């Protein structure tokens, strides 16, 4: 009998790649989002469910009776989290608690993956491992830390529950509101002659550990196939600046980013984390997982997708 998986937040980039992975492994896959949507091709069963509504979540879990559940739902835009603290908490923290409570009640043998984040850590210039000091500075990290700790507590209470501490990961499906997609879209627009105004950027010296979302969902799946649940950092282990991202993106289309970008002070974020790099040695050792897509390959993939969109 095939396993049944339930994905909260199936409409995002991670949900897209994860559902494809699970369907390819012969799983029955149910996914949910807050808006009605046409079920994607490939057999995914789509449900409308607001993760902030405990009754809706409980009803869905009871109906699907999953063997595996993945909570990928979240408000990941830093600016939106800071502007609407209530929404940030409701989706990122309470949403995860609603899923955990529903699983404990209706599917106690289900294996649960919580999409945690690198932003739960206290700022440090060194690569972060699973045991590093926690101490988020922004609303996003604080709300996700609450979900992270709720998952840890659920594991202590007997639920197979694991946090994947995800560092920045991208794909051509990343919304254009994020700086990485802004950069790749702008590079494509300049190359195609569709843009004149320079790309405005904030802190171009911020360092991030960028990986490909399609690689990272394999780590999520692997984490739920182990005998015992355990939290893991999911990262490449390599840091690059926003300026590096610009250079690779514009060079890929034969342009000099310096001629097409400008620094805008108003885009400098409050509570900015200057360096955020992960140490994936534990997951590499225990699960034999590592990121297959290089930084340059990731950026080129995104630029090529934007060129194709025209």
The 8 nearest C-alpha neighbors of each residue, nearest first, counted from 0:
[[1, 2, 26, 3, 25, 27, 66, 24],
 [2, 0, 26, 25, 3, 27, 24, 66],
 [1, 3, 26, 66, 27, 4, 0, 67],
 [4, 2, 27, 65, 66, 26, 28, 67],
 [3, 5, 67, 28, 65, 68, 66, 29],
 [6, 4, 68, 29, 30, 65, 28, 69],
 [5, 7, 30, 69, 9, 68, 70, 8],
 [6, 8, 70, 31, 72, 9, 71, 30],
 [9, 7, 72, 71, 10, 32, 31, 11],
 [8, 10, 14, 30, 6, 7, 11, 31],
 [9, 11, 8, 14, 32, 15, 12, 31],
 [12, 10, 14, 13, 9, 8, 15, 172],
 [11, 13, 15, 172, 14, 173, 16, 10],
 [14, 12, 16, 15, 11, 17, 212, 216],
 [15, 13, 9, 17, 11, 12, 16, 10],
 [14, 16, 12, 13, 18, 17, 9, 11],
 [15, 17, 19, 13, 213, 18, 14, 20],
 [16, 18, 20, 14, 216, 19, 15, 13],
 [17, 19, 21, 20, 15, 16, 14, 22],
 [20, 18, 16, 22, 17, 21, 23, 15],
 [21, 19, 17, 23, 18, 22, 16, 24],
 [22, 20, 24, 18, 23, 26, 19, 17],
 [23, 21, 26, 25, 19, 24, 20, 18],
 [24, 22, 20, 21, 25, 19, 26, 18],
 [23, 25, 21, 22, 26, 20, 19, 1],
 [24, 26, 22, 23, 1, 21, 27, 2],
 [27, 25, 2, 22, 21, 1, 3, 24],
 [26, 28, 3, 2, 4, 22, 1, 25],
 [27, 29, 4, 43, 3, 26, 5, 44],
 [30, 28, 44, 5, 43, 45, 4, 6],
 [31, 29, 6, 45, 9, 5, 7, 46],
 [32, 30, 46, 7, 47, 45, 48, 9],
 [31, 33, 47, 48, 8, 34, 9, 10],
 [32, 34, 49, 48, 47, 35, 31, 50],
 [35, 33, 32, 47, 36, 48, 49, 31],
 [36, 34, 47, 33, 37, 32, 46, 45],
 [37, 35, 38, 34, 45, 47, 32, 46],
 [36, 38, 39, 35, 45, 40, 44, 46],
 [37, 39, 45, 36, 43, 44, 40, 42],
 [40, 38, 37, 43, 41, 42, 45, 44],
 [41, 39, 42, 38, 43, 37, 44, 19],
 [42, 40, 43, 39, 22, 19, 38, 23],
 [41, 43, 40, 44, 39, 28, 22, 27],
 [42, 44, 28, 29, 41, 45, 39, 38],
 [45, 43, 29, 30, 28, 42, 38, 46],
 [44, 46, 30, 38, 31, 29, 43, 47],
 [47, 45, 31, 30, 48, 32, 44, 29],
 [48, 46, 32, 31, 33, 35, 34, 49],
 [49, 47, 33, 32, 31, 55, 50, 46],
 [48, 50, 33, 51, 52, 55, 32, 47],
 [49, 51, 94, 52, 56, 48, 90, 53],
 [50, 52, 94, 49, 90, 89, 53, 93],
 [53, 51, 50, 55, 49, 54, 56, 97],
 [52, 54, 56, 97, 55, 57, 51, 50],
 [55, 53, 57, 56, 52, 58, 97, 59],
 [56, 54, 58, 52, 57, 53, 48, 59],
 [55, 57, 53, 59, 58, 54, 50, 60],
 [58, 56, 101, 54, 60, 55, 59, 53],
 [59, 57, 55, 61, 56, 60, 54, 62],
 [58, 60, 62, 56, 61, 57, 63, 55],
 [61, 59, 57, 63, 62, 64, 58, 56],
 [60, 62, 58, 59, 64, 105, 63, 57],
 [61, 63, 59, 60, 64, 58, 57, 65],
 [62, 64, 60, 65, 61, 59, 5, 29],
 [65, 63, 61, 60, 62, 106, 66, 105],
 [66, 64, 3, 4, 67, 63, 5, 109],
 [65, 67, 109, 3, 4, 2, 110, 64],
 [68, 66, 110, 4, 109, 65, 111, 5],
 [69, 67, 5, 111, 4, 6, 110, 112],
 [68, 70, 112, 6, 111, 71, 7, 113],
 [71, 69, 7, 113, 72, 114, 6, 112],
 [70, 72, 8, 114, 7, 69, 73, 14],
 [73, 71, 8, 7, 70, 74, 91, 90],
 [72, 74, 91, 90, 75, 71, 8, 87],
 [73, 75, 76, 87, 91, 90, 80, 72],
 [74, 76, 73, 77, 139, 80, 79, 91],
 [75, 77, 79, 78, 74, 80, 177, 139],
 [78, 76, 80, 79, 75, 139, 81, 138],
 [77, 79, 81, 80, 76, 82, 268, 83],
 [80, 78, 82, 76, 81, 77, 83, 74],
 [81, 79, 87, 77, 83, 78, 82, 139],
 [80, 82, 78, 79, 83, 138, 84, 77],
 [83, 81, 79, 80, 78, 84, 77, 87],
 [84, 82, 80, 86, 85, 81, 79, 87],
 [83, 85, 87, 86, 80, 81, 88, 82],
 [86, 84, 88, 87, 83, 89, 80, 90],
 [87, 85, 89, 88, 83, 84, 90, 80],
 [88, 86, 84, 80, 85, 89, 90, 91],
 [87, 89, 92, 85, 142, 91, 86, 90],
 [90, 88, 93, 86, 87, 51, 92, 91],
 [91, 89, 94, 87, 88, 51, 73, 92],
 [90, 92, 73, 88, 143, 142, 87, 94],
 [93, 91, 146, 88, 142, 94, 95, 145],
 [92, 94, 89, 96, 95, 90, 97, 88],
 [95, 93, 90, 51, 50, 97, 96, 92],
 [94, 96, 98, 97, 93, 92, 146, 99],
 [95, 97, 93, 99, 94, 98, 100, 92],
 [96, 98, 94, 53, 100, 95, 99, 93],
 [99, 97, 95, 101, 96, 100, 102, 56],
 [98, 100, 96, 102, 101, 97, 103, 95],
 [99, 101, 103, 97, 102, 98, 96, 104],
 [100, 102, 57, 98, 104, 99, 103, 105],
 [103, 101, 106, 99, 105, 104, 100, 107],
 [102, 104, 107, 100, 101, 106, 105, 99],
 [103, 105, 101, 102, 106, 100, 107, 57],
 [104, 106, 102, 61, 101, 103, 107, 60],
 [105, 107, 102, 109, 108, 103, 64, 104],
 [108, 106, 103, 109, 102, 105, 158, 104],
 [107, 109, 106, 110, 158, 66, 159, 102],
 [110, 108, 66, 67, 106, 107, 65, 111],
 [111, 109, 67, 159, 160, 68, 66, 223],
 [110, 112, 160, 68, 67, 69, 159, 161],
 [113, 111, 69, 161, 160, 162, 70, 68],
 [114, 112, 162, 70, 115, 161, 69, 163],
 [113, 115, 71, 163, 70, 162, 112, 116],
 [116, 114, 164, 163, 162, 113, 165, 147],
 [117, 115, 165, 164, 118, 119, 166, 114],
 [116, 118, 166, 119, 165, 164, 120, 115],
 [117, 119, 140, 116, 120, 135, 139, 121],
 [120, 118, 135, 140, 144, 117, 133, 134],
 [121, 119, 133, 134, 118, 135, 132, 117],
 [120, 122, 134, 133, 135, 132, 123, 119],
 [123, 121, 120, 272, 124, 134, 274, 135],
 [124, 122, 125, 121, 274, 275, 126, 127],
 [123, 125, 274, 126, 122, 275, 276, 273],
 [124, 126, 123, 127, 276, 274, 275, 277],
 [127, 125, 277, 276, 278, 128, 124, 275],
 [128, 126, 277, 278, 131, 276, 125, 129],
 [129, 127, 278, 131, 130, 232, 277, 126],
 [128, 130, 131, 232, 231, 127, 230, 164],
 [131, 129, 128, 132, 127, 133, 120, 231],
 [132, 130, 128, 129, 127, 133, 120, 121],
 [131, 133, 121, 120, 134, 130, 127, 122],
 [132, 134, 120, 121, 119, 131, 135, 144],
 [133, 135, 121, 120, 119, 132, 136, 122],
 [136, 134, 119, 140, 121, 120, 141, 137],
 [135, 137, 270, 134, 140, 138, 141, 121],
 [138, 136, 140, 139, 135, 270, 141, 81],
 [137, 139, 141, 140, 81, 80, 142, 84],
 [140, 138, 142, 141, 137, 80, 143, 77],
 [139, 141, 118, 119, 135, 143, 137, 138],
 [140, 142, 138, 144, 143, 139, 135, 137],
 [141, 143, 92, 145, 88, 139, 144, 140],
 [142, 144, 146, 140, 145, 141, 91, 92],
 [145, 143, 147, 141, 146, 119, 142, 140],
 [144, 146, 148, 142, 143, 147, 92, 149],
 [147, 145, 92, 149, 143, 144, 148, 95],
 [148, 146, 144, 150, 145, 149, 115, 143],
 [147, 149, 151, 145, 150, 146, 144, 152],
 [150, 148, 146, 152, 151, 147, 153, 145],
 [151, 149, 153, 147, 148, 152, 160, 146],
 [150, 152, 148, 154, 153, 149, 147, 155],
 [151, 153, 155, 149, 154, 150, 148, 156],
 [152, 154, 156, 150, 155, 151, 158, 149],
 [155, 153, 158, 160, 151, 157, 156, 152],
 [154, 156, 152, 153, 157, 151, 158, 150],
 [157, 155, 153, 154, 158, 152, 151, 159],
 [156, 158, 154, 155, 159, 153, 107, 160],
 [159, 157, 154, 160, 153, 156, 107, 103],
 [158, 160, 110, 154, 228, 111, 157, 161],
 [161, 159, 111, 154, 158, 228, 150, 112],
 [160, 162, 112, 230, 229, 228, 113, 111],
 [163, 161, 230, 113, 115, 164, 112, 114],
 [162, 164, 231, 114, 115, 165, 230, 232],
 [165, 163, 232, 115, 116, 233, 117, 231],
 [164, 166, 116, 233, 163, 117, 115, 232],
 [165, 167, 117, 234, 116, 168, 233, 208],
 [168, 166, 209, 208, 210, 165, 169, 207],
 [169, 167, 210, 209, 212, 211, 166, 170],
 [168, 170, 211, 212, 173, 210, 167, 209],
 [169, 171, 172, 173, 211, 212, 301, 12],
 [170, 172, 301, 173, 304, 300, 169, 305],
 [173, 171, 170, 12, 174, 169, 11, 301],
 [172, 174, 170, 171, 169, 12, 180, 175],
 [175, 173, 176, 177, 172, 180, 171, 181],
 [174, 176, 180, 177, 181, 173, 178, 184],
 [175, 177, 174, 178, 181, 180, 76, 173],
 [178, 176, 175, 180, 179, 174, 181, 173],
 [177, 179, 181, 180, 182, 176, 175, 200],
 [180, 178, 182, 181, 177, 183, 244, 169],
 [179, 181, 175, 183, 182, 178, 177, 184],
 [182, 180, 178, 184, 175, 179, 183, 185],
 [181, 183, 185, 179, 180, 184, 178, 186],
 [182, 184, 302, 180, 186, 185, 181, 248],
 [183, 185, 187, 181, 186, 182, 305, 180],
 [184, 186, 188, 182, 187, 183, 181, 189],
 [187, 185, 183, 249, 189, 184, 188, 190],
 [186, 188, 190, 306, 184, 185, 189, 305],
 [189, 187, 185, 193, 191, 194, 190, 186],
 [188, 190, 192, 194, 186, 191, 187, 193],
 [189, 191, 187, 188, 192, 186, 252, 254],
 [192, 190, 188, 189, 193, 187, 309, 306],
 [193, 191, 189, 190, 194, 188, 195, 187],
 [194, 192, 188, 191, 189, 195, 190, 187],
 [193, 195, 189, 188, 192, 196, 185, 191],
 [194, 196, 197, 193, 189, 192, 259, 188],
 [195, 197, 194, 198, 259, 260, 199, 189],
 [198, 196, 259, 260, 199, 261, 195, 258],
 [199, 197, 260, 261, 259, 200, 196, 185],
 [198, 200, 261, 262, 263, 260, 197, 201],
 [201, 199, 262, 263, 261, 198, 266, 202],
 [200, 202, 266, 267, 263, 262, 203, 264],
 [203, 201, 204, 267, 205, 200, 266, 241],
 [202, 204, 241, 242, 205, 201, 240, 200],
 [203, 205, 240, 202, 241, 206, 242, 273],
 [204, 206, 273, 240, 203, 202, 241, 274],
 [207, 205, 240, 274, 239, 238, 275, 273],
 [208, 206, 275, 238, 239, 276, 209, 274],
 [207, 209, 238, 276, 237, 167, 166, 275],
 [208, 210, 167, 168, 207, 294, 169, 166],
 [209, 211, 168, 235, 169, 167, 212, 208],
 [210, 212, 169, 168, 213, 214, 170, 297],
 [213, 211, 215, 168, 214, 169, 170, 13],
 [212, 214, 211, 16, 215, 216, 217, 13],
 [215, 213, 212, 211, 217, 216, 290, 291],
 [214, 216, 212, 218, 217, 213, 211, 219],
 [215, 217, 219, 218, 17, 214, 213, 220],
 [218, 216, 220, 215, 219, 214, 221, 213],
 [217, 219, 221, 215, 216, 220, 222, 288],
 [220, 218, 216, 222, 217, 221, 215, 163],
 [219, 221, 217, 222, 218, 223, 216, 224],
 [222, 220, 218, 224, 223, 219, 217, 286],
 [221, 223, 219, 220, 224, 225, 218, 228],
 [222, 224, 221, 220, 225, 110, 219, 228],
 [223, 225, 221, 222, 220, 226, 227, 110],
 [226, 224, 227, 223, 222, 228, 221, 286],
 [225, 227, 224, 228, 223, 222, 159, 229],
 [226, 228, 225, 229, 159, 223, 224, 222],
 [229, 227, 161, 159, 160, 225, 226, 223],
 [228, 230, 161, 227, 231, 162, 222, 160],
 [231, 229, 162, 161, 163, 228, 232, 129],
 [232, 230, 163, 164, 282, 233, 129, 229],
 [231, 233, 164, 279, 129, 163, 234, 165],
 [234, 232, 165, 164, 279, 231, 166, 163],
 [235, 233, 277, 166, 279, 236, 232, 165],
 [234, 236, 237, 290, 210, 208, 279, 277],
 [235, 237, 277, 278, 234, 279, 276, 208],
 [238, 236, 235, 208, 276, 239, 277, 209],
 [237, 239, 208, 207, 276, 206, 236, 240],
 [240, 238, 206, 207, 243, 208, 241, 237],
 [241, 239, 206, 243, 242, 205, 204, 207],
 [240, 242, 203, 244, 243, 204, 205, 245],
 [241, 243, 245, 240, 203, 244, 246, 204],
 [244, 242, 240, 246, 241, 245, 239, 247],
 [243, 245, 241, 242, 247, 246, 248, 240],
 [246, 244, 242, 248, 243, 247, 249, 256],
 [245, 247, 243, 249, 244, 248, 250, 256],
 [248, 246, 250, 244, 245, 249, 251, 243],
 [249, 247, 245, 251, 246, 250, 183, 298],
 [248, 250, 254, 251, 186, 252, 256, 246],
 [251, 249, 253, 247, 254, 252, 248, 246],
 [250, 252, 248, 249, 253, 247, 299, 254],
 [253, 251, 250, 249, 254, 190, 186, 248],
 [254, 252, 250, 251, 249, 255, 190, 248],
 [253, 255, 249, 250, 252, 256, 251, 190],
 [256, 254, 257, 258, 249, 250, 253, 246],
 [255, 257, 259, 258, 249, 246, 260, 245],
 [258, 256, 255, 259, 260, 261, 246, 254],
 [259, 257, 256, 255, 260, 197, 254, 261],
 [258, 260, 197, 256, 257, 198, 261, 255],
 [261, 259, 198, 197, 257, 199, 256, 258],
 [260, 262, 199, 198, 200, 197, 263, 259],
 [261, 263, 200, 201, 199, 264, 260, 202],
 [264, 262, 265, 201, 266, 200, 199, 261],
 [265, 263, 266, 267, 201, 262, 200, 202],
 [264, 266, 263, 267, 201, 268, 262, 200],
 [267, 265, 201, 264, 263, 268, 200, 202],
 [266, 268, 201, 264, 265, 202, 269, 263],
 [269, 267, 271, 266, 270, 201, 202, 265],
 [268, 270, 271, 267, 137, 272, 81, 78],
 [271, 269, 137, 136, 268, 272, 273, 138],
 [270, 272, 269, 268, 273, 267, 137, 136],
 [273, 271, 274, 122, 270, 275, 205, 136],
 [272, 274, 205, 271, 206, 275, 204, 122],
 [275, 273, 206, 124, 272, 205, 207, 276],
 [274, 276, 207, 206, 208, 273, 277, 272],
 [277, 275, 126, 208, 238, 207, 236, 127],
 [278, 276, 127, 126, 236, 234, 279, 128],
 [277, 279, 128, 236, 126, 127, 280, 234],
 [280, 278, 234, 281, 232, 282, 233, 277],
 [279, 281, 283, 278, 282, 284, 128, 236],
 [282, 280, 284, 283, 279, 285, 231, 232],
 [283, 281, 285, 286, 284, 279, 280, 288],
 [282, 284, 287, 288, 280, 281, 289, 286],
 [283, 285, 281, 282, 287, 286, 280, 288],
 [286, 284, 282, 283, 287, 281, 288, 280],
 [285, 287, 282, 288, 283, 284, 221, 222],
 [288, 286, 283, 284, 285, 282, 289, 281],
 [289, 287, 283, 286, 282, 218, 290, 284],
 [288, 290, 283, 291, 287, 235, 282, 279],
 [289, 291, 235, 292, 214, 288, 210, 215],
 [292, 290, 289, 293, 214, 211, 235, 210],
 [293, 291, 290, 296, 211, 297, 294, 210],
 [294, 292, 296, 295, 297, 291, 210, 290],
 [293, 295, 297, 296, 298, 292, 210, 209],
 [296, 294, 298, 297, 293, 299, 247, 292],
 [297, 295, 293, 299, 294, 298, 300, 292],
 [296, 298, 300, 294, 295, 299, 293, 211],
 [297, 299, 301, 295, 300, 296, 248, 302],
 [298, 300, 302, 296, 301, 297, 303, 295],
 [301, 299, 297, 303, 298, 302, 296, 304],
 [300, 302, 171, 304, 298, 299, 303, 170],
 [301, 303, 183, 305, 299, 304, 300, 306],
 [304, 302, 306, 300, 305, 301, 299, 307],
 [303, 305, 307, 301, 302, 306, 171, 300],
 [306, 304, 308, 302, 307, 303, 184, 187],
 [307, 305, 303, 309, 187, 304, 308, 302],
 [306, 308, 304, 309, 305, 303, 302, 187],
 [309, 307, 305, 306, 304, 303, 187, 184],
 [308, 306, 307, 305, 191, 188, 187, 304]]
